[in-house]
Amino acid sequence: MSAQVQDDLAPLPYRRDPACPFAPDPEFARLRREEPVSRIRLTGGSEAWLVTRFADARQVLADPRFSSRLTPIGVVVPPSRDQGLSEALQSRQPGTFIEEDPPEHTRLRALVTREFTTRRMRLLRPYVEAVVEEHLEIMAAAPHPVDLMATFALPVPSRIICAILGLPTEGTYDFAGHTRVMTDVMSPLPELIEARDALRAGMREVVRAKRRNPGDDLLGRIIRESEESRQSRKSGESGESGESREPVTDEELVGIGNLLLVAGHETTAHMLGLGVLALLHHPDQADVLRDRPDLCDSAIDELVRYVTIPHHGELRTATEDVRVGDVLLRAGEQVLVSLPSANWDPESIESPEVLDLTRPPRTHLAYGHGVHHCVGTPLAQLELRVALPALLRRFPGMRCAVPYDEVPFRRSNVTYGLHALPLTW
């Protein structure tokens, strides 16, 4: 199937330019000029406002009058004639803080924020480097062509987030397979619900095991602190802040664990895949990333902006009438922000269609904005800053092993990416 046909089948927020698969569909350029806040019909059948300009997108993402909690789950997936399936999709998983508003969002996010500090990332870096080196060796030993996604892009962040969460290395449930189904807006509802339930069941077993024996990992630390808080509340004592924290339930831990697990492997894996593909088509920029370590941080940030793998932010609901640009959004209406369109807005960045790794650092929205800015951003940045230059140095003659238009893209997943990337050198 050609790229054009695949894009025609995908809903508008998921479409990319057939002439340049890293760019938003050309329709977004027209919308930014003529209808920067426009009405679209979601795959679930309901309507929403689509925001396409950078300034408007920042406003919406930072405005507390747009609620994540009030937005029905499942409105961006295909409708079903089976009411039971539709209702089954609506059940929320406690602990999934991207679906919450403050103060509940604040309480849950605070449990994990300190796990992604600069100090934590500095301590984690030797492990990240070791995992990257191990998978570079696997790539080097594999017969050609080598699938970057299977041998490097997916396993590297998966191993790292599993280590952070304390998931067992053997017998771990198929979280990557379940995630592929769950993030595809064209998945049939029965398959989507089955994958979601399997993901929850797998993490539930992990949480139960950690309740019995919490280790020195993210989930284990939350469990120990939660138990200390419970004991403190029971005895009437308080912590240093004068208050004891609300104990965390098992179901909240399931939600926290799966949110971090899915985001922690899915986004970085496909950023690695698409990032490599973009660099192969801009070899002068690959040279910059390989040979200019002084530019690595800003270069990776530009690459992340250029590719922008999340198609949109969380669907949100206006809690009151809000004006965005020249349009008045009414209370109860939903709004979706196109992140690729915002990051390619020429009003925000000069020549956005140009991948320039020497570009001075610029604000972009690929990691979100406001209170829902991705909590794992420091981890993603660390993995990309280690993995991409190491890959380019190890295989300087790396090239795509199939014609450009035969690379299989994931065109209807919430996270844009590749099914495979065959390489040779």
C-alpha positions as CSV (number, residue, x, y, z in Angstrom):
1,M,0.0,0.0,0.0
2,S,1.4,3.4,-0.9
3,A,2.1,6.1,1.6
4,Q,-0.6,8.2,0.0
5,V,-3.3,5.6,0.4
6,Q,-2.2,4.9,4.0
7,D,-2.4,8.6,4.9
8,D,-5.8,8.9,3.2
9,L,-7.1,6.2,5.5
10,A,-5.7,7.7,8.6
11,P,-7.7,10.5,10.5
12,L,-6.5,14.0,9.8
13,P,-4.6,14.4,13.1
14,Y,-2.5,11.4,12.1
15,R,-1.6,12.3,8.5
16,R,1.9,13.2,7.4
17,D,3.1,14.7,4.1
18,P,3.5,11.8,1.5
19,A,6.4,13.8,0.0
20,C,8.1,14.0,3.4
21,P,6.9,11.6,6.1
22,F,8.4,13.7,8.9
23,A,6.3,16.7,7.9
24,P,2.6,17.3,8.8
25,D,0.2,16.8,6.0
26,P,0.0,19.9,3.8
27,E,-3.5,20.5,5.0
28,F,-2.1,21.7,8.3
29,A,-0.3,24.6,6.6
30,R,-3.6,25.7,5.1
31,L,-5.3,25.4,8.5
32,R,-2.7,27.4,10.2
33,R,-3.2,30.2,7.7
34,E,-7.0,30.1,7.3
35,E,-8.6,28.1,10.1
36,P,-6.1,27.7,13.0
37,V,-8.8,26.5,15.3
38,S,-11.2,24.3,13.2
39,R,-13.8,21.6,13.7
40,I,-13.0,18.0,13.0
41,R,-14.9,14.7,13.5
42,L,-13.0,12.2,15.6
43,T,-12.9,8.5,14.7
44,G,-15.2,7.8,17.6
45,G,-17.9,9.9,15.9
46,S,-17.8,13.0,18.1
47,E,-16.6,16.4,17.1
48,A,-13.7,18.4,18.5
49,W,-11.7,21.6,17.9
50,L,-8.3,21.0,16.3
51,V,-5.6,23.6,17.2
52,T,-2.8,23.9,14.7
53,R,-0.7,27.0,15.5
54,F,2.1,27.0,18.0
55,A,0.9,30.0,20.1
56,D,-2.6,28.6,20.4
57,A,-1.3,25.1,21.2
58,R,0.8,26.5,24.1
59,Q,-2.2,28.3,25.4
60,V,-4.4,25.3,25.4
61,L,-1.8,23.0,26.9
62,A,-1.1,25.4,29.7
63,D,-4.7,26.5,30.5
64,P,-6.2,24.8,33.5
65,R,-9.7,25.4,32.1
66,F,-9.1,22.5,29.7
67,S,-9.7,19.3,31.6
68,S,-8.2,15.9,31.0
69,R,-10.4,14.4,33.7
70,L,-13.7,15.4,32.0
71,T,-12.8,14.0,28.6
72,P,-14.5,10.7,27.8
73,I,-12.1,7.8,27.2
74,G,-12.3,6.2,23.8
75,V,-13.6,9.1,21.8
76,V,-10.6,8.9,19.4
77,V,-11.2,5.2,18.5
78,P,-13.7,3.7,16.1
79,P,-17.3,3.6,17.3
80,S,-18.9,0.3,18.0
81,R,-22.5,-0.9,17.6
82,D,-21.9,-3.0,20.7
83,Q,-22.8,-0.7,23.6
84,G,-21.2,-3.2,26.1
85,L,-17.8,-2.8,24.4
86,S,-18.1,1.0,24.4
87,E,-19.0,1.0,28.1
88,A,-16.1,-1.4,28.8
89,L,-13.7,1.1,27.2
90,Q,-14.8,3.9,29.6
91,S,-13.4,2.4,32.8
92,R,-10.5,4.5,34.0
93,Q,-7.4,3.0,35.5
94,P,-6.6,4.8,38.8
95,G,-3.1,6.2,38.9
96,T,-3.0,7.2,35.2
97,F,-2.2,10.8,36.0
98,I,-2.3,12.1,32.4
99,E,-6.1,11.5,32.6
100,E,-6.4,13.6,35.8
101,D,-6.5,17.3,36.7
102,P,-4.9,18.9,39.8
103,P,-5.0,18.2,42.7
104,E,-5.2,14.5,41.9
105,H,-2.8,14.8,39.0
106,T,-0.3,16.7,41.3
107,R,-0.5,14.0,44.0
108,L,0.2,11.1,41.6
109,R,2.8,12.9,39.5
110,A,4.7,13.9,42.6
111,L,5.3,10.1,43.3
112,V,7.4,9.7,40.2
113,T,8.9,13.2,39.4
114,R,12.0,12.8,41.6
115,E,12.8,9.5,39.8
116,F,13.6,11.6,36.7
117,T,15.8,14.4,38.1
118,T,19.1,15.4,36.7
119,R,20.9,13.6,39.6
120,R,19.0,10.4,38.9
121,M,19.8,10.6,35.2
122,R,23.5,11.1,36.0
123,L,23.5,7.9,38.1
124,L,21.6,6.0,35.4
125,R,23.9,7.0,32.5
126,P,26.5,4.2,32.9
127,Y,23.6,1.6,32.7
128,V,22.2,3.3,29.6
129,E,25.6,3.3,28.0
130,A,26.1,-0.4,28.8
131,V,22.7,-1.3,27.3
132,V,23.3,0.7,24.2
133,E,26.8,-0.9,23.7
134,E,25.3,-4.4,24.2
135,H,22.7,-3.9,21.4
136,L,25.3,-2.3,19.1
137,E,27.2,-5.6,19.4
138,I,24.0,-7.5,18.6
139,M,23.5,-5.3,15.5
140,A,27.1,-5.9,14.4
141,A,26.7,-9.6,14.7
142,A,23.3,-9.9,13.0
143,P,23.0,-10.9,9.3
144,H,22.1,-8.1,6.9
145,P,19.8,-6.4,6.5
146,V,19.4,-5.6,10.2
147,D,16.1,-4.3,11.5
148,L,17.0,-1.4,13.7
149,M,13.6,-1.5,15.4
150,A,13.9,-5.1,16.5
151,T,17.6,-5.2,17.4
152,F,18.1,-1.7,18.9
153,A,15.3,0.9,18.9
154,L,12.7,-1.2,20.8
155,P,14.9,-3.3,23.1
156,V,17.1,-0.5,24.4
157,P,14.4,1.8,26.0
158,S,12.4,-1.3,27.0
159,R,15.2,-2.7,29.0
160,I,15.9,0.6,30.6
161,I,12.3,1.4,31.7
162,C,11.9,-2.2,33.0
163,A,15.0,-1.7,35.1
164,I,13.7,1.6,36.4
165,L,10.4,0.1,37.3
166,G,11.9,-3.1,38.7
167,L,10.1,-5.4,36.2
168,P,11.6,-8.9,35.9
169,T,13.8,-9.6,32.9
170,E,12.3,-13.0,32.4
171,G,8.6,-13.8,31.8
172,T,7.5,-10.2,31.5
173,Y,4.2,-9.9,29.8
174,D,4.1,-8.8,26.2
175,F,3.7,-5.1,27.0
176,A,5.2,-4.0,23.6
177,G,2.6,-6.1,21.7
178,H,-0.3,-4.8,23.9
179,T,0.9,-1.2,23.5
180,R,0.9,-1.5,19.7
181,V,-2.7,-2.5,19.7
182,M,-3.7,0.1,22.4
183,T,-2.1,3.0,20.6
184,D,-3.6,2.3,17.2
185,V,-6.8,4.3,16.7
186,M,-7.9,1.9,14.0
187,S,-7.7,-1.1,16.3
188,P,-11.1,-3.0,16.6
189,L,-12.6,-2.4,20.0
190,P,-12.5,-6.0,21.1
191,E,-8.8,-6.2,20.4
192,L,-8.2,-2.9,22.1
193,I,-10.0,-3.9,25.3
194,E,-8.2,-7.3,25.3
195,A,-4.8,-5.6,25.1
196,R,-5.7,-3.0,27.7
197,D,-6.9,-5.7,30.2
198,A,-3.8,-7.8,29.5
199,L,-1.6,-4.9,30.2
200,R,-3.4,-4.2,33.5
201,A,-3.3,-7.8,34.5
202,G,0.4,-8.1,33.9
203,M,1.3,-5.0,35.9
204,R,-1.1,-6.1,38.6
205,E,0.9,-9.3,39.1
206,V,4.1,-7.2,39.3
207,V,2.6,-4.9,41.9
208,R,1.4,-7.8,44.1
209,A,4.9,-9.3,44.0
210,K,6.4,-6.0,45.0
211,R,4.0,-5.5,47.9
212,R,5.4,-8.7,49.3
213,N,9.0,-7.8,48.5
214,P,9.6,-4.2,47.4
215,G,13.0,-3.7,45.8
216,D,15.2,-0.7,45.2
217,D,13.4,0.5,42.2
218,L,10.7,3.1,41.3
219,L,7.7,0.9,42.2
220,G,9.4,-0.5,45.3
221,R,10.3,2.9,46.6
222,I,6.7,4.2,46.2
223,I,5.4,1.1,48.0
224,R,7.8,1.5,50.9
225,E,7.0,5.2,51.3
226,S,3.3,4.5,51.0
227,E,3.5,2.0,53.8
228,E,5.5,4.4,56.0
229,S,2.8,7.0,55.3
230,R,0.1,4.6,56.2
231,Q,1.8,3.8,59.5
232,S,2.3,7.5,60.1
233,R,-1.4,8.2,59.6
234,K,-2.3,5.3,61.8
235,S,-0.2,6.6,64.6
236,G,-1.2,10.3,64.1
237,E,2.3,11.4,63.2
238,S,3.3,13.6,60.2
239,G,6.3,13.9,57.9
240,E,8.7,16.7,57.5
241,S,6.2,18.8,55.6
242,G,3.7,18.5,58.5
243,E,1.5,16.1,56.6
244,S,1.6,12.4,55.8
245,R,1.1,11.4,52.2
246,E,-2.1,9.6,51.1
247,P,-1.2,5.9,50.8
248,V,-1.1,4.6,47.3
249,T,-3.4,1.8,46.3
250,D,-2.5,-1.3,44.3
251,E,-4.7,-0.1,41.4
252,E,-3.0,3.3,41.4
253,L,0.4,1.5,41.2
254,V,-0.9,-0.5,38.3
255,G,-1.9,2.8,36.5
256,I,1.4,4.5,37.3
257,G,3.5,1.5,36.3
258,N,1.8,1.0,33.0
259,L,1.7,4.7,32.1
260,L,5.5,4.9,32.6
261,L,6.1,1.5,31.0
262,V,4.2,2.3,27.8
263,A,5.5,5.9,27.5
264,G,9.0,4.9,28.6
265,H,9.5,2.4,25.7
266,E,7.1,3.4,23.0
267,T,8.1,7.0,22.5
268,T,11.8,6.7,22.7
269,A,11.8,3.5,20.5
270,H,10.0,5.3,17.6
271,M,12.0,8.5,18.1
272,L,15.2,6.4,17.6
273,G,13.7,4.8,14.5
274,L,12.4,7.9,12.9
275,G,15.4,9.9,14.0
276,V,17.8,7.5,12.3
277,L,15.7,7.5,9.1
278,A,15.7,11.3,9.1
279,L,19.5,11.4,9.6
280,L,20.0,8.9,6.8
281,H,18.2,11.4,4.5
282,H,20.3,14.3,5.8
283,P,23.8,12.9,6.0
284,D,25.3,16.3,6.6
285,Q,23.2,16.5,9.8
286,A,24.3,13.0,10.8
287,D,27.9,14.3,10.6
288,V,27.0,17.1,13.0
289,L,25.5,14.7,15.5
290,R,28.4,12.2,15.2
291,D,31.3,14.7,15.2
292,R,30.1,17.6,17.3
293,P,29.5,16.4,20.9
294,D,29.4,20.0,22.0
295,L,26.1,20.4,20.0
296,C,24.6,17.0,21.1
297,D,21.9,18.3,23.5
298,S,20.5,21.0,21.2
299,A,21.0,18.8,18.1
300,I,18.8,16.0,19.7
301,D,16.2,18.6,20.6
302,E,16.0,19.9,17.0
303,L,15.7,16.3,15.8
304,V,12.9,15.7,18.2
305,R,11.1,18.8,17.0
306,Y,11.5,17.9,13.4
307,V,10.1,14.4,13.7
308,T,7.5,15.1,16.5
309,I,6.3,11.6,17.0
310,P,3.2,12.3,19.2
311,H,0.5,13.3,16.7
312,H,-1.4,15.2,19.3
313,G,-1.7,16.0,23.0
314,E,-4.4,14.5,25.3
315,L,-7.9,15.3,24.2
316,R,-9.2,17.9,26.6
317,T,-12.6,19.4,27.6
318,A,-13.3,23.0,28.2
319,T,-14.7,23.6,31.7
320,E,-15.9,27.1,30.7
321,D,-16.1,29.3,27.7
322,V,-12.5,30.0,26.5
323,R,-11.3,32.0,23.5
324,V,-8.4,30.5,21.5
325,G,-7.2,32.8,18.8
326,D,-10.4,34.2,17.2
327,V,-12.6,31.3,18.2
328,L,-14.7,30.9,21.3
329,L,-14.7,27.4,22.6
330,R,-17.8,26.6,24.7
331,A,-17.9,24.8,28.0
332,G,-18.1,21.1,27.4
333,E,-16.5,21.1,24.0
334,Q,-13.4,19.0,23.3
335,V,-10.1,20.3,21.9
336,L,-7.1,18.5,20.3
337,V,-3.7,20.0,19.7
338,S,-1.7,19.0,16.7
339,L,1.8,18.8,18.0
340,P,3.6,18.3,14.6
341,S,1.7,21.2,13.1
342,A,2.6,23.5,16.1
343,N,6.2,22.5,15.8
344,W,6.3,23.3,12.1
345,D,4.6,26.6,12.5
346,P,6.7,29.2,10.6
347,E,5.4,31.9,12.9
348,S,7.3,30.2,15.7
349,I,10.4,28.9,14.0
350,E,12.2,30.0,10.9
351,S,12.2,27.5,8.1
352,P,10.6,24.7,10.1
353,E,10.9,22.3,7.2
354,V,14.7,22.4,7.4
355,L,16.4,19.9,9.7
356,D,19.3,22.0,11.2
357,L,21.1,20.4,14.1
358,T,23.1,23.6,14.5
359,R,20.0,25.6,15.1
360,P,20.1,27.5,18.5
361,P,17.8,25.8,21.1
362,R,14.1,26.6,20.5
363,T,11.0,25.9,22.5
364,H,8.9,23.1,21.0
365,L,5.9,21.0,22.1
366,A,7.1,17.4,21.3
367,Y,7.2,16.7,25.1
368,G,4.0,18.6,25.8
369,H,3.6,21.7,27.8
370,G,2.2,22.9,31.1
371,V,1.3,20.6,34.0
372,H,1.2,17.6,31.6
373,H,4.7,18.1,30.2
374,C,6.1,14.6,29.9
375,V,7.5,13.6,33.3
376,G,10.0,11.3,31.6
377,T,11.6,13.9,29.4
378,P,15.0,13.7,31.1
379,L,15.1,10.0,30.6
380,A,14.2,10.2,26.9
381,Q,16.8,12.9,26.4
382,L,19.4,10.8,28.1
383,E,18.6,7.7,26.0
384,L,18.7,9.7,22.7
385,R,21.8,11.6,23.6
386,V,23.6,8.3,24.3
387,A,22.1,6.1,21.7
388,L,22.1,8.1,18.5
389,P,25.7,9.4,18.5
390,A,26.9,5.9,19.5
391,L,25.0,4.3,16.6
392,L,26.4,6.8,14.1
393,R,30.0,6.3,15.3
394,R,29.7,2.5,15.3
395,F,28.2,2.3,11.8
396,P,29.4,5.3,9.8
397,G,28.4,3.6,6.5
398,M,24.9,2.8,7.7
399,R,22.2,3.1,5.0
400,C,18.6,2.1,4.4
401,A,18.4,-1.4,2.9
402,V,15.1,-0.8,1.1
403,P,13.8,2.0,-1.1
404,Y,12.6,5.0,0.9
405,D,8.9,4.4,-0.1
406,E,9.0,0.8,1.1
407,V,9.8,1.7,4.8
408,P,6.7,0.6,6.8
409,F,5.4,3.5,8.8
410,R,2.9,3.3,11.7
411,R,0.4,5.8,10.4
412,S,-2.6,5.3,12.7
413,N,-0.9,5.0,16.1
414,V,-1.0,7.8,18.6
415,T,2.8,7.6,18.6
416,Y,4.1,8.0,15.0
417,G,6.9,5.5,14.1
418,L,8.1,2.6,12.1
419,H,7.2,-1.1,12.1
420,A,10.7,-1.9,10.9
421,L,13.8,-0.1,9.5
422,P,16.0,-2.5,7.5
423,L,19.6,-1.3,7.5
424,T,22.9,-2.3,6.0
425,W,26.4,-0.9,6.0
